[in-house]
Amino acid sequence: MKKPSIRPVLTTVAAACLLPAAIHAQTTLQSPPGGALGESAAQPAGQSAATAATTPMVAPMLVDMSPAQSISQPYAPVSSAADQREGFQFRARAGVERDDNVLRTNGAEITDTITGLGLGLRFQRRFSQQQIVLDAEYDRYSYDKLDADYNTLNYAAAWRFRFGERIDGVASADRRQFRDVTSNGLVAGVNRRTERNEVVEGGYRFGASWRALAGVLHNTTRSTDPSAWDSNLSQSSVRVGAAFEPATGSTVALRYRRGSGEYDNAPVVSDFDDDEIDVTARWIVSPKTTVDGRLGWLKRDHDAATSRDFDGLVGAIGVNWEITAKTALTAGYARDLGSYLFGTGGHLESDRFYIGPVWRPTALISVSLRYEHENRKFEDVVGSADAGRRDKFDVGTLGVEWAVRRTVTLGAQYRNERRSSTLPAFDYRANVIGLTAKLTI
């Protein structure tokens, strides 16, 4: 017997995390359609195919936790990106989606209807040289057939600080909770994944264009799926670097990160240390075109399990192009590395690219297309059936949003997902159709 319970716990959690300690940071936060690095593979039906917030040099970029997490990872409903509205902003959303393979299985597919209700609250205020943004949303998802109802609490909070003309930075937090479907060819289930990222990072300006950077970072992942390969990961890092920021708005930075972590759900796997050096850049090609890039080398060493060690290139590049007043295009490529915890050795490699045009036929209507492809490789895996495994993901979405009133927005989306694997049990196809309504006041 399902026992739905809706308990609207909202922004007090985000505020408590940010203000007393000031040690949280934005990483995989989302923003309105615009596009940049670190984007999730697919959004839930009924929401626009929006992309991740671009991260300027003053703010920390993502510390890789896994190579392209769940292919159904949703668009985050919260963001600590600043906008033009000050004070409080309340929102409520309702949606329904029809999924013809809700468990992402190869055969014996289950079609189900999922309804969602959400409440959110956002606060933004500038105090002299300081700016605070708090954003939180509580959502409830209910299944018609499956006994898989769940709740999520997402928040994003940022304090962008400045002291005088030389010191500035950000202390911010984000928590992302979303559906994480287990589909390993043997069992399938709807789980919930939680990712938290916490950072304080700042810069000291010396000269007109040069800045020294330093920061501390902490990230964790948790999953209700006990077999999730990278869940219950905890990692702390320090990072230093230097940035060149000319008056043109383009930037380039060189950074080094040293981190240490552990996998709490895999006691047979030893702790690990990371060494990573990267170059990040933003090129303002024109007022309508921006290119963001990152190129780095990541090396992970495990204390007592050298067969799991790995190193290699990581990075991403993303382009945002406002073609005309009514059309825009986002495109990008990302390469990630991650640990593999099953068997006795190995690691994961992920190469992903996406393209997403947007058309705004009127000031009130937006139509978006998106295609994303990922190749995921299981490299040097031993002691597991995943040895030599290759997975390919293809996700396509079509979304429409209509601002019926200044405070009311309606949305519709169709999404097609496909995974093909060298282990056929992991193959699946899914089609999702959804509708949403959103009130913002």
C-alpha positions, -999 to 999 in steps of 0.1 A, spaced: 0 0 0 16 33 -11 16 60 15 21 94 -3 33 121 20 39 157 9 59 177 34 69 210 18 103 215 35 118 245 16 146 270 18 156 268 55 179 240 46 197 260 19 200 290 41 214 270 70 240 254 47 251 287 32 251 315 58 267 300 89 295 281 72 297 298 37 314 268 23 291 255 -5 294 261 -42 275 260 -75 286 233 -99 260 214 -120 234 242 -117 210 248 -145 199 281 -161 174 292 -188 181 280 -223 216 292 -233 238 262 -230 273 255 -217 294 228 -201 284 200 -178 249 195 -190 228 165 -181 219 140 -208 181 145 -209 154 165 -191 121 152 -178 92 155 -202 74 188 -201 104 209 -193 124 228 -218 157 213 -230 177 238 -210 214 237 -205 238 241 -176 250 274 -163 283 286 -177 308 291 -149 330 322 -150 365 321 -137 356 337 -104 334 306 -96 345 270 -93 339 246 -122 326 211 -117 347 185 -99 340 153 -119 322 128 -98 313 104 -125 314 102 -163 280 115 -175 258 103 -147 223 87 -153 213 93 -189 179 103 -175 194 129 -151 169 157 -150 170 194 -155 176 209 -120 147 231 -109 170 255 -90 198 278 -98 221 302 -79 228 322 -111 219 359 -105 191 376 -125 175 410 -125 148 403 -99 154 412 -63 136 400 -32 114 369 -29 99 348 -58 75 320 -52 67 293 -78 45 262 -80 46 235 -107 25 205 -118 31 180 -145 23 146 -159 44 123 -182 36 91 -199 67 67 -201 65 35 -222 95 19 -205 97 34 -171 122 8 -158 145 10 -189 144 -27 -195 151 -49 -225 118 -67 -228 87 -68 -206 85 -30 -207 62 -13 -182 42 18 -193 34 41 -165 21 76 -158 40 98 -134 25 130 -119 46 156 -102 39 186 -79 64 211 -67 68 242 -46 98 265 -48 110 297 -33 139 320 -44 155 350 -28 181 374 -42 195 405 -27 226 427 -33 241 444 -2 267 469 -14 295 447 -29 279 414 -16 252 394 -34 232 365 -19 210 341 -39 190 313 -23 168 289 -43 150 258 -32 123 235 -45 105 205 -30 88 181 -54 66 150 -51 65 123 -79 37 97 -79 35 66 -101 2 52 -113 13 15 -115 46 11 -97 50 14 -60 79 39 -65 67 73 -53 95 96 -41 102 131 -30 131 154 -39 146 185 -22 169 206 -44 186 238 -34 212 262 -47 227 290 -27 255 314 -34 273 343 -17 292 363 -42 316 384 -22 339 413 -29 362 432 -5 376 463 -19 390 463 -54 413 433 -51 395 404 -34 364 386 -47 350 351 -50 320 329 -43 308 306 -15 279 285 -26 261 252 -23 240 230 -44 221 198 -38 206 178 -67 181 150 -61 167 131 -90 154 97 -103 181 71 -108 168 41 -127 186 8 -121 186 -13 -152 214 -39 -153 198 -67 -172 188 -87 -141 169 -63 -119 153 -30 -124 140 -3 -100 134 34 -95 159 48 -71 169 83 -59 203 99 -63 216 128 -43 246 149 -53 260 177 -31 288 201 -39 304 226 -16 331 251 -24 347 284 -13 369 299 -40 382 334 -44 407 355 -62 432 383 -54 437 408 -82 472 421 -88 475 443 -118 447 452 -142 441 417 -156 458 391 -134 443 372 -105 456 345 -81 430 319 -73 426 296 -43 397 275 -30 385 244 -11 359 219 -25 339 190 -11 315 168 -31 294 137 -22 271 114 -40 245 91 -24 220 67 -40 192 45 -26 205 18 -51 230 -2 -30 248 -14 -62 253 21 -77 289 20 -90 298 55 -78 273 62 -50 284 71 -15 315 88 -28 330 116 -6 359 138 -17 376 169 -4 400 190 -25 421 222 -25 427 242 -57 451 270 -66 457 288 -99 461 320 -118 437 337 -143 441 363 -170 410 385 -174 414 413 -200 389 440 -204 374 423 -234 355 398 -211 374 368 -224 393 348 -197 418 320 -193 430 303 -161 455 276 -152 446 256 -121 459 226 -100 437 205 -78 447 180 -51 419 158 -37 414 128 -15 383 107 -12 366 74 -4 337 52 -15 316 46 16 295 18 1 325 -2 -11 347 -11 19 369 -35 -2 380 -5 -23 407 17 -8 407 54 -5 420 74 -34 439 106 -42 434 129 -72 459 152 -90 444 173 -117 457 202 -137 435 221 -162 432 251 -184 398 268 -186 389 296 -210 360 317 -221 362 334 -255 338 362 -262 338 358 -300 311 385 -305 281 399 -285 261 369 -298 287 341 -296 306 327 -266 329 296 -265 337 280 -231 364 253 -229 383 232 -204 413 208 -210 429 189 -182 448 158 -171 433 138 -142 453 111 -123 436 90 -96 456 67 -73 440 42 -49 459 35 -17 457 -3 -17 441 -11 -51 465 -1 -78 446 -20 -104 419 7 -102 443 36 -108 438 56 -140 449 88 -157 440 107 -189 426 137 -206 394 153 -194 377 184 -207 348 200 -225 340 227 -250 307 244 -255 294 270 -279 265 294 -274 253 312 -305 225 337 -307 220 335 -344 191 359 -347 166 375 -324 144 344 -328 170 316 -332 199 302 -311 221 272 -311 241 254 -284 266 226 -290 294 209 -272 316 180 -264 328 166 -231 352 138 -220 351 124 -185 369 97 -165 356 78 -135 363 49 -111 348 15 -116 341 -3 -83 330 -38 -93 354 -66 -101 390 -62 -92 401 -33 -115 394 -9 -143 378 25 -149 352 43 -170 357 67 -199 329 88 -214 328 109 -246 297 129 -252 285 155 -276 252 175 -280 235 200 -302 204 220 -295 187 246 -317 161 270 -302 134 289 -321 113 316 -306 85 323 -332 70 349 -308 80 366 -276 58 342 -257 66 308 -274 99 289 -275 105 257 -294 137 236 -287 153 206 -302 181 186 -287 202 156 -297 228 140 -274 251 110 -280 274 94 -255 300 66 -258 308 50 -225 338 25 -223 347 1 -195 385 2 -197 409 -24 -181 380 -40 -162 389 -74 -147 370 -98 -126 336 -86 -139 312 -94 -168 317 -57 -178 352 -64 -192 354 -49 -226 319 -35 -224 308 -5 -246 276 14 -242 261 39 -266 234 64 -255 212 84 -279 187 109 -265 165 133 -286 140 158 -273 115 182 -287 101 208 -263 76 237 -265 70 264 -239 42 290 -239 41 320 -216 3 322 -213 5 350 -188 33 369 -172 31 345 -143 19 313 -160 39 290 -184 28 259 -201 52 233 -215 51 201 -235 79 177 -244 86 145 -263 118 125 -254 132 94 -270 160 75 -253 180 45 -265 209 25 -251 228 -1 -271 255 -22 -254 279 -50 -262 260 -68 -234 226 -70 -250 207 -73 -217 215 -36 -211 198 -25 -244 166 -5 -241 144 21 -258 120 45 -242 95 72 -253 82 98 -229 55 125 -235 49 151 -208 30 183 -200 37 209 -173 22 241 -159 42 266 -138 31 296 -117 57 322 -107 49 352 -85 
